[in-house]
Amino acid sequence: MSKTNIQLSDNNLKINFGDEFDITDVLKNNKVEIMLDHKSYIFDRNVLDGAIIALSH
């Protein structure tokens, strides 16, 4: 769950405070794949540092 607003400029996607999403894969070159609203997005995982709360692992 997001604990802040996150703007993912590469995908023109905004994740708002409280939005829940799944991290589906950790990729090479510090990239992460997430699933939000049944859509998959890939972006730099540094964007998530300090911005999310894990609800389960």
URFENQUI-V158540 format. One record per residue. N is the residue number from 1. RES is the residue in one small letter. OMEGA is omega in radians with two decimals (none if undefined). Layout:
# URFENQUI-V158540
n: (N/N)
res: (RES/RES)
omega: (OMEGA/OMEGA)
This chain:
# URFENQUI-V158540
n: (1/2/3/4/5/6/7/8/9/10/11/12/13/14/15/16/17/18/19/20/21/22/23/24/25/26/27/28/29/30/31/32/33/34/35/36/37/38/39/40/41/42/43/44/45/46/47/48/49/50/51/52/53/54/55/56/57)
res: (m/s/k/t/n/i/q/l/s/d/n/n/l/k/i/n/f/g/d/e/f/d/i/t/d/v/l/k/n/n/k/v/e/i/m/l/d/h/k/s/y/i/f/d/r/n/v/l/d/g/a/i/i/a/l/s/h)
omega: (3.14/3.07/3.08/3.01/-3.13/3.07/3.10/-2.99/-3.13/-3.09/-3.11/-3.06/3.06/3.04/-3.07/3.06/3.10/3.10/3.08/3.12/3.13/2.94/-3.02/-3.14/2.99/-3.01/3.07/3.08/3.04/3.13/3.13/3.04/3.08/3.05/3.14/-3.14/3.10/3.08/-3.12/3.12/3.09/3.14/3.14/-3.04/3.07/3.12/-3.09/-3.09/3.13/-3.06/-3.09/3.02/3.11/3.10/3.07/3.08/none)
